[in-house]
Amino acid sequence: MAIEQQVIQYSQLINRRIIDRSSAEEVGRLDELWLNAKSHHVVGFSSKSGGVLGLGVKKHSFTWEQIYSIGADSILVNINAEAEEPEKSSEISSPIMGHEVLTDSGNTAGELRDYIIATQTGAVVGYLYKSSGWRGAVEGTYLLSPDDISSIGSKRILVIDTAIQDPQPYTDGMNQKLNKVGELLKDDYTKTMGDLRGLMKGAQNISEQAKIKVQEVAGQAREGTISFAEQAREGTVSFAEQAREKASEVANQTRDRVAEMRGESTATPILVESEVVLEPKVVLESEGVIEYEVISEAPPQPEKSEN
């Protein structure tokens, strides 16, 4: 089988052209995949072509092993004109798209939307469902391992409760991991199914670790911001104090300078009760200086009574 893509989704195969490799003629378009729900394998498929309103439709069937290659537009198959076409067995499930996803505890988790197939073997490596929001799961597409499926019926699939309690979101990055699983499935299906479950849990652990790391970094960033804010406040207060001290110093220097130019003393005069009185003595207009003279004045004595 000349296939580069290791996994492909059911939705990508439906209605794709089927070409006979030996004649290069179109056989029809893929109409149905034959899924064995118990073994989780697509064992074959059918095609249909032509017809109007269901009349004159030609149908053909193929085993999965008849696929030569799967391209973006067509599926090339090897057809043996002498061999009979395979028949769909009773083990083949009816189409399961739109099935209710029900937990074994009786809760609806969502709706089945797709499943992923290993191109080399036809093994189903995962089922995709859209969440209904049960247990707070955000709306989106989630992945189920085949090991999570208890049974598949005509209208719903039953899954183990623990798989839904801790759902695995399906992302583009997960597709690369499933490609690796598809390649390994060529050798050992059972072992690789176990590896797939571990891979899904590992991806979940990585996601949780990343979440914790983000919270840790965010906490450090908040602490750093608070510390920086405190330092900024302290710096602002310190700068304001320095500015006030500098302004006071400049004001004192200016006052002293003015006093010096006037010939005044910057010392603070000391007054002793009411005995010291400052009176102007001489005004020198030419120098613009006022001089003061200290005049001592004794306080008045009380009069003595003659009696």
C-alpha positions as CSV (number, residue, x, y, z in Angstrom):
1,M,0.0,0.0,0.0
2,A,1.6,3.2,-1.2
3,I,0.3,5.7,1.4
4,E,2.2,8.5,3.0
5,Q,-0.6,9.7,5.3
6,Q,-0.7,7.3,8.3
7,V,-4.2,8.3,9.7
8,I,-7.3,9.7,8.1
9,Q,-10.7,10.6,9.4
10,Y,-14.0,9.0,8.3
11,S,-15.3,12.3,7.2
12,Q,-12.4,12.8,4.8
13,L,-13.1,9.5,3.0
14,I,-16.8,9.7,2.5
15,N,-17.7,10.7,-1.1
16,R,-14.1,10.5,-2.3
17,R,-13.6,9.1,-5.8
18,I,-12.6,5.5,-6.2
19,I,-10.4,4.7,-9.2
20,D,-9.5,1.3,-10.6
21,R,-5.7,1.3,-10.7
22,S,-5.4,-1.1,-13.7
23,S,-7.9,0.8,-16.0
24,A,-7.7,4.3,-14.5
25,E,-11.5,4.3,-14.7
26,E,-13.7,5.8,-12.0
27,V,-15.7,3.1,-10.2
28,G,-17.8,5.4,-8.1
29,R,-17.6,7.4,-4.9
30,L,-17.1,6.0,-1.4
31,D,-20.5,5.6,0.1
32,E,-20.0,3.6,3.3
33,L,-17.2,2.3,5.5
34,W,-17.6,-1.1,7.1
35,L,-16.7,-0.7,10.7
36,N,-16.5,-3.7,13.0
37,A,-17.3,-2.1,16.3
38,K,-16.1,-5.0,18.4
39,S,-12.6,-5.1,17.0
40,H,-12.5,-1.3,16.1
41,H,-11.4,-2.0,12.5
42,V,-12.7,-0.8,9.2
43,V,-12.6,-4.1,7.2
44,G,-14.0,-2.8,3.9
45,F,-16.2,-0.2,2.1
46,S,-18.7,0.3,-0.6
47,S,-19.1,2.7,-3.5
48,K,-22.0,3.8,-5.7
49,S,-22.3,5.6,-9.0
50,G,-24.8,6.8,-11.5
51,G,-28.5,6.8,-11.2
52,V,-31.3,9.4,-10.8
53,L,-33.4,9.4,-7.7
54,G,-32.0,6.1,-6.7
55,L,-32.7,4.4,-10.1
56,G,-29.8,2.8,-12.1
57,V,-27.3,3.1,-9.2
58,K,-24.3,0.8,-9.5
59,K,-22.7,-0.4,-6.3
60,H,-19.4,-2.1,-5.7
61,S,-17.7,-3.3,-2.5
62,F,-14.0,-3.7,-1.6
63,T,-11.9,-5.0,1.3
64,W,-9.6,-2.5,3.0
65,E,-6.6,-4.5,1.7
66,Q,-7.6,-3.6,-1.9
67,I,-6.6,0.0,-1.4
68,Y,-3.4,0.9,-3.2
69,S,-3.2,4.5,-2.3
70,I,-5.2,7.3,-0.7
71,G,-4.7,10.8,-2.2
72,A,-6.3,14.1,-1.5
73,D,-8.9,13.6,-4.3
74,S,-9.1,9.9,-5.0
75,I,-8.6,6.4,-3.7
76,L,-6.8,4.0,-6.0
77,V,-7.9,0.3,-5.6
78,N,-6.7,-3.0,-7.1
79,I,-9.7,-4.7,-8.7
80,N,-9.6,-8.4,-9.8
81,A,-12.3,-8.8,-12.4
82,E,-12.3,-12.5,-11.8
83,A,-12.8,-12.4,-8.1
84,E,-16.2,-11.9,-6.4
85,E,-16.8,-8.7,-4.5
86,P,-16.8,-9.0,-0.7
87,E,-20.1,-9.0,1.2
88,K,-20.9,-7.0,4.3
89,S,-21.0,-9.4,7.3
90,S,-23.4,-9.2,10.2
91,E,-20.6,-7.9,12.5
92,I,-20.5,-4.6,10.5
93,S,-22.1,-1.8,12.5
94,S,-24.6,0.6,10.9
95,P,-23.2,4.2,10.3
96,I,-22.5,5.6,13.8
97,M,-22.2,9.3,13.0
98,G,-24.5,11.3,15.2
99,H,-24.7,8.6,17.9
100,E,-25.3,9.8,21.4
101,V,-22.2,9.4,23.6
102,L,-23.5,8.0,26.9
103,T,-21.4,7.2,30.0
104,D,-21.8,3.9,31.8
105,S,-23.2,6.0,34.7
106,G,-26.1,7.1,32.5
107,N,-25.0,10.6,31.6
108,T,-25.0,12.1,28.1
109,A,-21.5,13.5,27.3
110,G,-22.1,14.6,23.7
111,E,-22.5,13.4,20.2
112,L,-20.2,11.3,18.0
113,R,-18.9,13.3,15.1
114,D,-16.0,11.3,13.5
115,Y,-13.4,8.6,14.0
116,I,-9.8,8.2,12.9
117,I,-8.5,5.3,10.9
118,A,-4.9,4.0,10.4
119,T,-4.5,3.9,6.7
120,Q,-2.2,0.9,6.6
121,T,-4.4,-1.4,8.6
122,G,-7.9,0.1,8.8
123,A,-7.7,0.1,12.6
124,V,-9.6,2.8,14.4
125,V,-7.2,4.8,16.6
126,G,-9.7,7.2,18.1
127,Y,-13.3,8.4,18.2
128,L,-14.2,12.1,18.1
129,Y,-17.2,13.6,19.9
130,K,-18.6,17.0,20.4
131,S,-19.1,17.9,24.1
132,S,-22.5,18.7,25.5
133,G,-21.0,20.6,28.4
134,W,-21.5,17.8,30.9
135,R,-19.4,18.3,34.1
136,G,-18.3,21.7,32.9
137,A,-16.5,20.5,29.7
138,V,-16.2,23.4,27.3
139,E,-17.7,23.1,23.9
140,G,-15.3,21.5,21.4
141,T,-14.1,18.2,20.0
142,Y,-12.7,15.6,22.3
143,L,-10.9,12.3,21.6
144,L,-11.8,8.9,22.9
145,S,-9.5,5.8,22.8
146,P,-11.0,2.6,21.5
147,D,-10.3,1.2,25.0
148,D,-12.8,3.8,26.4
149,I,-15.7,2.3,24.4
150,S,-17.8,-0.3,26.2
151,S,-20.2,-1.0,23.3
152,I,-21.7,0.5,20.2
153,G,-25.4,0.2,19.4
154,S,-27.7,1.5,16.7
155,K,-28.2,4.9,18.2
156,R,-25.6,5.4,20.9
157,I,-22.1,4.4,22.1
158,L,-21.4,3.6,25.7
159,V,-18.1,4.8,27.2
160,I,-16.5,4.4,30.6
161,D,-17.3,7.3,32.9
162,T,-13.6,8.0,33.8
163,A,-12.8,8.8,30.2
164,I,-15.4,11.6,30.2
165,Q,-14.5,13.0,33.6
166,D,-11.1,14.0,32.3
167,P,-11.7,14.5,28.6
168,Q,-8.8,14.9,26.1
169,P,-9.3,17.8,23.6
170,Y,-8.5,17.0,20.0
171,T,-6.1,19.5,18.4
172,D,-3.9,19.7,15.3
173,G,-0.9,18.7,17.3
174,M,-2.6,15.5,18.4
175,N,-3.0,14.5,14.7
176,Q,0.8,14.2,14.5
177,K,0.9,11.9,17.4
178,L,-1.8,9.7,15.9
179,N,0.1,9.6,12.7
180,K,2.9,7.9,14.7
181,V,0.4,5.5,16.2
182,G,-0.9,4.6,12.7
183,E,2.6,3.7,11.6
184,L,3.2,1.5,14.7
185,L,-0.1,-0.3,14.2
186,K,1.4,-2.1,11.3
187,D,3.3,-4.3,13.7
188,D,1.3,-4.8,16.9
189,Y,-2.3,-3.6,17.2
190,T,-2.8,-4.5,20.9
191,K,0.5,-3.1,22.1
192,T,0.0,0.1,20.1
193,M,-3.5,0.6,21.5
194,G,-1.9,0.6,25.0
195,D,0.7,3.1,23.8
196,L,-2.1,5.3,22.4
197,R,-3.8,5.4,25.8
198,G,-0.5,6.3,27.4
199,L,0.1,8.9,24.8
200,M,-3.3,10.5,25.4
201,K,-2.7,10.6,29.2
202,G,0.9,11.9,28.6
203,A,-0.5,14.7,26.5
204,Q,-3.0,15.5,29.2
205,N,-0.2,15.6,31.9
206,I,1.9,17.9,29.6
207,S,-1.2,20.2,29.3
208,E,-1.6,20.2,33.1
209,Q,2.1,20.9,33.7
210,A,1.9,23.7,31.2
211,K,-1.1,25.1,33.0
212,I,0.7,25.0,36.4
213,K,3.8,26.6,34.9
214,V,1.7,29.4,33.4
215,Q,0.1,30.0,36.8
216,E,3.5,30.0,38.5
217,V,5.0,32.4,36.0
218,A,1.9,34.6,36.4
219,G,2.3,34.6,40.2
220,Q,6.0,35.5,39.9
221,A,5.1,38.3,37.5
222,R,2.5,39.7,39.9
223,E,5.0,39.6,42.8
224,G,7.5,41.3,40.6
225,T,5.0,44.0,39.7
226,I,4.1,44.6,43.3
227,S,7.8,44.7,44.3
228,F,8.5,47.1,41.5
229,A,5.5,49.3,42.5
230,E,6.7,49.4,46.1
231,Q,10.2,50.3,45.0
232,A,8.8,53.0,42.7
233,R,6.7,54.4,45.6
234,E,9.7,54.4,47.9
235,G,11.8,56.0,45.2
236,T,9.2,58.7,44.7
237,V,9.0,59.4,48.4
238,S,12.8,59.5,48.7
239,F,13.0,61.8,45.7
240,A,10.3,64.1,47.2
241,E,12.2,64.3,50.5
242,Q,15.5,65.0,48.8
243,A,13.7,67.7,46.7
244,R,12.3,69.3,49.8
245,E,15.6,69.3,51.6
246,K,17.3,70.7,48.6
247,A,14.7,73.5,48.3
248,S,15.1,74.3,52.0
249,E,18.9,74.4,51.6
250,V,18.7,76.7,48.6
251,A,16.2,79.0,50.4
252,N,18.6,79.2,53.4
253,Q,21.6,79.9,51.2
254,T,19.6,82.6,49.3
255,R,18.5,84.3,52.6
256,D,22.1,84.2,53.9
257,R,23.3,85.7,50.6
258,V,20.8,88.5,50.7
259,A,21.6,89.2,54.3
260,E,25.3,89.2,53.5
261,M,24.8,91.7,50.7
262,R,22.8,93.9,53.1
263,G,25.5,93.6,55.8
264,E,23.1,91.9,58.2
265,S,23.9,89.1,60.5
266,T,22.2,85.8,59.9
267,A,22.2,85.0,63.6
268,T,18.9,85.0,65.2
269,P,18.5,87.9,67.8
270,I,17.9,86.9,71.4
271,L,15.4,89.0,73.4
272,V,15.5,89.1,77.2
273,E,12.0,89.6,78.4
274,S,10.9,93.2,77.6
275,E,14.2,94.9,78.5
276,V,15.6,94.8,74.9
277,V,14.1,97.2,72.5
278,L,15.3,97.7,68.9
279,E,15.0,101.2,67.6
280,P,16.2,102.6,64.4
281,K,19.2,104.8,64.8
282,V,20.6,106.0,61.5
283,V,19.4,105.4,58.0
284,L,22.0,105.6,55.4
285,E,20.2,106.2,52.1
286,S,23.3,105.9,50.1
287,E,24.1,102.4,51.4
288,G,20.5,101.4,51.9
289,V,21.3,100.0,55.4
290,I,19.3,100.4,58.5
291,E,21.3,100.3,61.8
292,Y,19.8,99.6,65.2
293,E,20.8,100.7,68.7
294,V,20.1,98.8,71.8
295,I,18.4,101.0,74.4
296,S,17.9,99.7,77.9
297,E,14.8,100.8,79.6
298,A,14.1,99.8,83.2
299,P,10.6,98.8,84.0
300,P,8.5,101.4,85.9
301,Q,8.5,101.0,89.7
302,P,5.2,100.9,91.6
303,E,4.4,103.9,93.7
304,K,4.7,103.6,97.4
305,S,1.7,104.6,99.5
306,E,2.4,107.3,102.1
307,N,0.4,105.5,104.6
